[in-house]
C-alpha cells in the first residue's frame, strides 16, 4: 500500500494557511488547490456548507473523527457549531484545540482517542465527519458502527477515503524509504465497497462523488521531485500547478475538471444521513 503524507491539501484545503506552497504564491498549489476544492463542492462560504449537502450552523454538534490538522473542525467552529475534534495523536489534539479556541465562538472539545470506541454518548451529534481515516484502521466497518452510534436521528455524515486508482499511481512512484512506514494506509477501499459498508452501517447515502485529480497528479510528481513538503518549490510542480490554473480558466475547464475528477480522484466522498 502507498504511504502518502496525510495533508489537508490532498483532500479539502480550507484556507491558504493550511496548504503547501510553491513558486509564485499568487498561483501556487495553496491558491489553485483551494479554488479547485471549492469548485468540487468544499467550503461553501455563502451557504455555510462544509461540503455540498453538509450545512453547518450554530445549533450543530459536530464530531470530527481523525481530525488531523483540524481543517474541517475549524470551518465548523467558525460557523458557531460545538465541535468535538478527535485524533489519536496527543500533539495534534493540543494544536487543534488551541486553534479552535481562537477560531470558534464556543468552547471546543478536543479528545485523544483511537475511536475504538469513541468516548462519546449515543446520539449526541448532528454532524459526523470522518475524512481520510477508514483506510488506516484495522476494522473500518467497526468504526462506521461507532460513527453511526454517536449520530442523532437525522444526523448528516461526511465520509471520505482515497481514490483507488490514484493509490495505485502513488504506489508506482513512492520512494522506497517511505514504503511500509507506520501510519500508512493498510488497505485500498474500492468505490462500491465504501458505499456498501456505509449502507450496512445503517446510513442512507445521499451523494457519492469524487474530487481532486489535480492533487492525484501533484502528489505523484511531488515524490519524484525529491523536495520537502514544507517547501515544495520545484519547476515540475510549479508547471503542473500553472497548467491546472489555466485549465480552470478555460470556458470548458470546469467540465474537464469534473471528468478528470471522476476518472482519478484523490478522494471519494460520501454524504449520508442517519434515519
C-alpha positions as a Markdown table, in Angstrom:
| # | Residue | x | y | z |
|---|---|---|---|---|
| 1 | Unk | 0.0 | 0.0 | 0.0 |
| 2 | Unk | 1.1 | 3.5 | -0.6 |
| 3 | Unk | 2.3 | 5.7 | 2.3 |
| 4 | Unk | 1.2 | 9.2 | 1.5 |
| 5 | Unk | 1.5 | 12.1 | 3.9 |
| 6 | Unk | -2.0 | 12.9 | 5.0 |
| 7 | Unk | -2.1 | 16.6 | 4.4 |
| 8 | Unk | -5.2 | 18.8 | 4.2 |
| 9 | Unk | -4.1 | 19.8 | 0.7 |
| 10 | Unk | -4.7 | 16.2 | -0.6 |
| 11 | Unk | -8.4 | 16.3 | 0.2 |
| 12 | Unk | -10.1 | 19.5 | 1.3 |
| 13 | Unk | -8.0 | 22.7 | 1.7 |
| 14 | Unk | -9.8 | 25.1 | 4.0 |
| 15 | Unk | -7.5 | 28.0 | 3.8 |
| 16 | Unk | -4.3 | 29.2 | 2.2 |
| 17 | Unk | -2.5 | 28.8 | 5.5 |
| 18 | Unk | -3.1 | 25.0 | 5.6 |
| 19 | Unk | -1.8 | 24.2 | 2.2 |
| 20 | Unk | 1.7 | 23.6 | 0.7 |
| 21 | Unk | 3.2 | 26.4 | -1.2 |
| 22 | Unk | 5.5 | 26.6 | -4.2 |
| 23 | Unk | 6.7 | 29.1 | -6.7 |
| 24 | Unk | 4.6 | 32.2 | -7.3 |
| 25 | Unk | 2.4 | 32.4 | -4.1 |
| 26 | Unk | -0.5 | 34.0 | -6.0 |
| 27 | Unk | -0.7 | 30.9 | -8.2 |
| 28 | Unk | 0.9 | 28.2 | -6.0 |
| 29 | Unk | -0.8 | 24.9 | -5.1 |
| 30 | Unk | -2.3 | 26.6 | -2.0 |
| 31 | Unk | -4.4 | 29.0 | -4.1 |
| 32 | Unk | -5.1 | 26.7 | -7.0 |
| 33 | Unk | -6.0 | 23.8 | -4.7 |
| 34 | Unk | -8.4 | 26.0 | -2.7 |
| 35 | Unk | -10.1 | 27.1 | -5.9 |
| 36 | Unk | -10.2 | 23.5 | -7.2 |
| 37 | Unk | -11.7 | 22.3 | -3.9 |
| 38 | Unk | -14.5 | 24.9 | -3.9 |
| 39 | Unk | -15.4 | 24.0 | -7.4 |
| 40 | Unk | -15.6 | 20.4 | -6.2 |
| 41 | Unk | -18.1 | 21.3 | -3.5 |
| 42 | Unk | -16.0 | 22.0 | -0.5 |
| 43 | Unk | -16.1 | 25.1 | 1.8 |
| 44 | Unk | -19.2 | 26.9 | 0.6 |
| 45 | Unk | -18.9 | 30.1 | 2.5 |
| 46 | Unk | -22.1 | 31.6 | 1.0 |
| 47 | Unk | -24.3 | 28.6 | 2.2 |
| 48 | Unk | -22.2 | 27.6 | 5.2 |
| 49 | Unk | -21.7 | 24.1 | 3.8 |
| 50 | Unk | -18.6 | 22.2 | 4.7 |
| 51 | Unk | -19.3 | 20.2 | 1.6 |
| 52 | Unk | -22.4 | 20.5 | -0.6 |
| 53 | Unk | -25.3 | 18.9 | 1.3 |
| 54 | Unk | -23.5 | 19.3 | 4.7 |
| 55 | Unk | -24.6 | 22.6 | 6.1 |
| 56 | Unk | -23.1 | 23.7 | 9.4 |
| 57 | Unk | -24.9 | 26.0 | 11.9 |
| 58 | Unk | -24.9 | 27.3 | 15.4 |
| 59 | Unk | -27.2 | 24.5 | 16.6 |
| 60 | Unk | -25.0 | 21.7 | 15.3 |
| 61 | Unk | -22.9 | 19.4 | 17.4 |
| 62 | Unk | -20.0 | 18.3 | 15.1 |
| 63 | Unk | -17.9 | 15.2 | 15.7 |
| 64 | Unk | -14.7 | 15.2 | 13.6 |
| 65 | Unk | -13.0 | 11.8 | 13.9 |
| 66 | Unk | -9.4 | 11.7 | 12.8 |
| 67 | Unk | -9.4 | 15.5 | 12.6 |
| 68 | Unk | -5.7 | 15.7 | 11.7 |
| 69 | Unk | -4.7 | 19.4 | 11.3 |
| 70 | Unk | -8.3 | 20.4 | 12.1 |
| 71 | Unk | -9.2 | 22.0 | 8.8 |
| 72 | Unk | -12.7 | 20.7 | 8.8 |
| 73 | Unk | -13.2 | 21.3 | 12.5 |
| 74 | Unk | -12.1 | 24.9 | 12.1 |
| 75 | Unk | -14.6 | 25.5 | 9.3 |
| 76 | Unk | -17.4 | 24.2 | 11.6 |
| 77 | Unk | -16.2 | 26.2 | 14.6 |
| 78 | Unk | -16.2 | 29.4 | 12.6 |
| 79 | Unk | -19.9 | 28.8 | 12.0 |
| 80 | Unk | -20.7 | 28.6 | 15.6 |
| 81 | Unk | -21.1 | 24.8 | 15.9 |
| 82 | Unk | -19.9 | 22.9 | 19.0 |
| 83 | Unk | -17.0 | 20.9 | 17.7 |
| 84 | Unk | -15.6 | 17.6 | 19.1 |
| 85 | Unk | -12.2 | 17.2 | 17.4 |
| 86 | Unk | -10.9 | 13.7 | 17.9 |
| 87 | Unk | -7.5 | 12.2 | 16.9 |
| 88 | Unk | -5.2 | 9.6 | 18.3 |
| 89 | Unk | -2.1 | 11.9 | 18.3 |
| 90 | Unk | -1.9 | 14.0 | 21.5 |
| 91 | Unk | 0.3 | 16.7 | 19.9 |
| 92 | Unk | -2.2 | 17.0 | 17.1 |
| 93 | Unk | -5.0 | 17.4 | 19.5 |
| 94 | Unk | -3.2 | 20.1 | 21.5 |
| 95 | Unk | -2.6 | 22.1 | 18.4 |
| 96 | Unk | -6.1 | 21.7 | 17.1 |
| 97 | Unk | -7.6 | 22.7 | 20.4 |
| 98 | Unk | -5.5 | 25.8 | 20.5 |
| 99 | Unk | -6.7 | 26.8 | 17.0 |
| 100 | Unk | -10.3 | 26.0 | 17.7 |
| 101 | Unk | -10.2 | 28.1 | 20.8 |
| 102 | Unk | -9.2 | 31.1 | 18.7 |
| 103 | Unk | -11.3 | 30.4 | 15.6 |
| 104 | Unk | -14.6 | 29.4 | 17.2 |
| 105 | Unk | -17.2 | 31.3 | 19.2 |
| 106 | Unk | -17.9 | 28.5 | 21.7 |
| 107 | Unk | -15.9 | 26.1 | 23.8 |
| 108 | Unk | -14.5 | 23.3 | 21.7 |
| 109 | Unk | -13.8 | 19.8 | 22.9 |
| 110 | Unk | -10.6 | 18.0 | 21.7 |
| 111 | Unk | -10.1 | 14.4 | 22.6 |
| 112 | Unk | -7.3 | 11.9 | 22.2 |
| 113 | Unk | -8.8 | 8.6 | 21.1 |
| 114 | Unk | -8.3 | 5.9 | 18.5 |
| 115 | Unk | -12.1 | 5.8 | 18.2 |
| 116 | Unk | -12.3 | 2.2 | 19.3 |
| 117 | Unk | -14.7 | 3.0 | 20.9 |
| 118 | Unk | -15.4 | 6.7 | 20.7 |
| 119 | Unk | -15.6 | 8.4 | 24.2 |
| 120 | Unk | -19.0 | 9.9 | 23.3 |
| 121 | Unk | -22.6 | 9.3 | 24.2 |
| 122 | Unk | -25.1 | 7.7 | 21.9 |
| 123 | Unk | -26.9 | 10.0 | 19.5 |
| 124 | Unk | -25.2 | 13.2 | 20.6 |
| 125 | Unk | -24.0 | 14.5 | 17.2 |
| 126 | Unk | -25.9 | 16.2 | 14.4 |
| 127 | Unk | -22.9 | 16.2 | 12.1 |
| 128 | Unk | -20.3 | 13.5 | 11.9 |
| 129 | Unk | -17.1 | 13.9 | 9.9 |
| 130 | Unk | -14.6 | 11.2 | 9.1 |
| 131 | Unk | -12.3 | 12.0 | 6.2 |
| 132 | Unk | -9.3 | 10.0 | 5.0 |
| 133 | Unk | -9.3 | 7.7 | 8.1 |
| 134 | Unk | -11.0 | 4.5 | 7.3 |
| 135 | Unk | -8.2 | 3.3 | 5.1 |
| 136 | Unk | -5.9 | 3.4 | 8.2 |
| 137 | Unk | -7.9 | 1.4 | 10.7 |
| 138 | Unk | -7.9 | -2.4 | 11.2 |
| 139 | Unk | -11.7 | -2.7 | 11.0 |
| 140 | Unk | -13.4 | 0.0 | 9.0 |
| 141 | Unk | -16.9 | -1.5 | 9.5 |
| 142 | Unk | -16.4 | -1.4 | 13.3 |
| 143 | Unk | -15.5 | 2.3 | 13.1 |
| 144 | Unk | -18.5 | 3.0 | 10.9 |
| 145 | Unk | -20.7 | 1.3 | 13.5 |
| 146 | Unk | -19.2 | 3.7 | 16.1 |
| 147 | Unk | -19.9 | 6.7 | 13.9 |
| 148 | Unk | -23.4 | 5.5 | 13.4 |
| 149 | Unk | -23.9 | 5.2 | 17.2 |
| 150 | Unk | -22.9 | 8.7 | 18.1 |
| 151 | Unk | -25.1 | 10.3 | 15.5 |
| 152 | Unk | -28.6 | 11.5 | 16.3 |
| 153 | Unk | -31.6 | 10.6 | 14.2 |
| 154 | Unk | -31.3 | 12.7 | 11.1 |
| 155 | Unk | -27.6 | 13.4 | 11.6 |
| 156 | Unk | -25.6 | 14.1 | 8.4 |
| 157 | Unk | -22.3 | 12.3 | 7.8 |
| 158 | Unk | -19.3 | 13.4 | 5.6 |
| 159 | Unk | -17.0 | 10.4 | 4.9 |
| 160 | Unk | -14.1 | 10.1 | 2.5 |
| 161 | Unk | -11.3 | 7.7 | 1.6 |
| 162 | Unk | -8.5 | 7.9 | -1.0 |
| 163 | Unk | -9.5 | 7.0 | -4.6 |
| 164 | Unk | -8.3 | 3.5 | -5.5 |
| 165 | Unk | -6.8 | 4.4 | -8.9 |
| 166 | Unk | -4.6 | 7.1 | -7.6 |
| 167 | Unk | -3.5 | 4.9 | -4.8 |
| 168 | Unk | -2.1 | 2.6 | -7.5 |
| 169 | Unk | -0.3 | 5.5 | -9.1 |
| 170 | Unk | 1.3 | 6.6 | -5.8 |
| 171 | Unk | 2.4 | 3.1 | -5.2 |
| 172 | Unk | 4.3 | 3.2 | -8.5 |
| 173 | Unk | 6.2 | 6.4 | -7.7 |
| 174 | Unk | 6.6 | 6.3 | -3.9 |
| 175 | Unk | 10.3 | 6.3 | -2.9 |
| 176 | Unk | 11.5 | 3.1 | -1.1 |
| 177 | Unk | 12.2 | 4.9 | 2.2 |
| 178 | Unk | 8.5 | 5.8 | 2.6 |
| 179 | Unk | 7.2 | 2.3 | 1.9 |
| 180 | Unk | 5.8 | 0.4 | 4.9 |
| 181 | Unk | 6.2 | 3.2 | 7.4 |
| 182 | Unk | 4.0 | 3.3 | 10.4 |
| 183 | Unk | 0.8 | 5.3 | 9.9 |
| 184 | Unk | 0.4 | 4.4 | 6.3 |
| 185 | Unk | -2.8 | 3.1 | 4.7 |
| 186 | Unk | -3.5 | -0.6 | 5.4 |
| 187 | Unk | -5.9 | -1.0 | 2.6 |
| 188 | Unk | -7.3 | 0.4 | -0.6 |
| 189 | Unk | -11.1 | 0.8 | -0.4 |
| 190 | Unk | -13.0 | 0.4 | -3.7 |
| 191 | Unk | -15.8 | 2.8 | -4.5 |
| 192 | Unk | -18.5 | 0.1 | -4.3 |
| 193 | Unk | -17.0 | -1.3 | -1.1 |
| 194 | Unk | -17.2 | 2.0 | 0.7 |
| 195 | Unk | -20.8 | 2.5 | -0.4 |
| 196 | Unk | -21.8 | -1.0 | 0.8 |
| 197 | Unk | -20.1 | -0.5 | 4.1 |
| 198 | Unk | -21.9 | 2.8 | 4.7 |
| 199 | Unk | -25.3 | 1.3 | 3.9 |
| 200 | Unk | -24.6 | -1.8 | 6.0 |
| 201 | Unk | -23.8 | 0.5 | 8.9 |
| 202 | Unk | -27.4 | 1.8 | 8.7 |
| 203 | Unk | -26.8 | 5.1 | 6.9 |
| 204 | Unk | -28.6 | 6.4 | 3.8 |
| 205 | Unk | -26.2 | 7.5 | 1.1 |
| 206 | Unk | -27.3 | 10.9 | -0.2 |
| 207 | Unk | -24.4 | 11.6 | -2.5 |
| 208 | Unk | -21.4 | 9.6 | -3.6 |
| 209 | Unk | -18.9 | 11.6 | -5.5 |
| 210 | Unk | -15.2 | 12.3 | -6.0 |
| 211 | Unk | -12.7 | 15.1 | -6.1 |
| 212 | Unk | -9.1 | 16.0 | -6.7 |
| 213 | Unk | -7.5 | 14.9 | -10.0 |
| 214 | Unk | -5.2 | 17.9 | -9.5 |
| 215 | Unk | -3.8 | 16.5 | -6.3 |
| 216 | Unk | -3.5 | 12.9 | -7.6 |
| 217 | Unk | -1.0 | 14.2 | -10.2 |
| 218 | Unk | 0.6 | 16.8 | -7.8 |
| 219 | Unk | 1.4 | 14.1 | -5.3 |
| 220 | Unk | 2.8 | 11.7 | -7.9 |
| 221 | Unk | 5.1 | 14.5 | -9.2 |
| 222 | Unk | 6.0 | 15.5 | -5.6 |
| 223 | Unk | 7.6 | 12.2 | -4.8 |
| 224 | Unk | 9.7 | 12.3 | -8.0 |
| 225 | Unk | 10.9 | 15.9 | -7.3 |
| 226 | Unk | 12.5 | 15.0 | -4.0 |
| 227 | Unk | 11.6 | 18.2 | -2.3 |
| 228 | Unk | 10.3 | 18.8 | 1.3 |
| 229 | Unk | 6.6 | 19.2 | 2.0 |
| 230 | Unk | 7.2 | 22.4 | 3.9 |
| 231 | Unk | 8.9 | 23.9 | 0.9 |
| 232 | Unk | 7.8 | 22.0 | -2.2 |
| 233 | Unk | 9.2 | 24.5 | -4.7 |
| 234 | Unk | 10.2 | 22.8 | -7.9 |
| 235 | Unk | 9.8 | 23.7 | -11.6 |
| 236 | Unk | 7.8 | 20.4 | -12.3 |
| 237 | Unk | 5.3 | 21.1 | -9.5 |
| 238 | Unk | 5.1 | 24.8 | -10.5 |
| 239 | Unk | 4.4 | 23.9 | -14.1 |
| 240 | Unk | 1.7 | 21.4 | -13.2 |
| 241 | Unk | 0.0 | 23.9 | -10.9 |
| 242 | Unk | 0.1 | 26.6 | -13.6 |
| 243 | Unk | -1.3 | 24.2 | -16.1 |
| 244 | Unk | -4.2 | 23.3 | -13.8 |
| 245 | Unk | -4.9 | 27.0 | -13.2 |
| 246 | Unk | -5.0 | 27.6 | -16.9 |
| 247 | Unk | -7.4 | 24.6 | -17.3 |
| 248 | Unk | -9.8 | 26.1 | -14.8 |
| 249 | Unk | -9.7 | 29.4 | -16.6 |
| 250 | Unk | -10.8 | 27.7 | -19.9 |
| 251 | Unk | -14.5 | 28.0 | -20.9 |
| 252 | Unk | -14.8 | 24.2 | -20.7 |
| 253 | Unk | -12.4 | 23.9 | -17.8 |
| 254 | Unk | -14.9 | 23.2 | -15.1 |
| 255 | Unk | -16.4 | 20.4 | -17.2 |
| 256 | Unk | -13.0 | 18.9 | -17.9 |
| 257 | Unk | -12.1 | 19.1 | -14.2 |
| 258 | Unk | -15.2 | 17.1 | -13.3 |
| 259 | Unk | -14.5 | 14.5 | -15.9 |
| 260 | Unk | -10.9 | 14.1 | -14.7 |
| 261 | Unk | -12.0 | 14.0 | -11.0 |
| 262 | Unk | -14.3 | 11.2 | -11.9 |
| 263 | Unk | -11.5 | 9.3 | -13.6 |
| 264 | Unk | -8.8 | 9.5 | -10.9 |
| 265 | Unk | -9.8 | 11.4 | -7.8 |
| 266 | Unk | -7.6 | 11.9 | -4.8 |
| 267 | Unk | -10.6 | 11.2 | -2.7 |
| 268 | Unk | -14.0 | 9.5 | -2.9 |
| 269 | Unk | -16.7 | 11.2 | -0.8 |
| 270 | Unk | -20.0 | 10.2 | 0.6 |
| 271 | Unk | -22.6 | 12.4 | 2.2 |
| 272 | Unk | -25.0 | 10.3 | 4.2 |
| 273 | Unk | -27.9 | 10.6 | 6.7 |
| 274 | Unk | -28.9 | 8.6 | 9.7 |
| 275 | Unk | -32.6 | 7.7 | 9.5 |
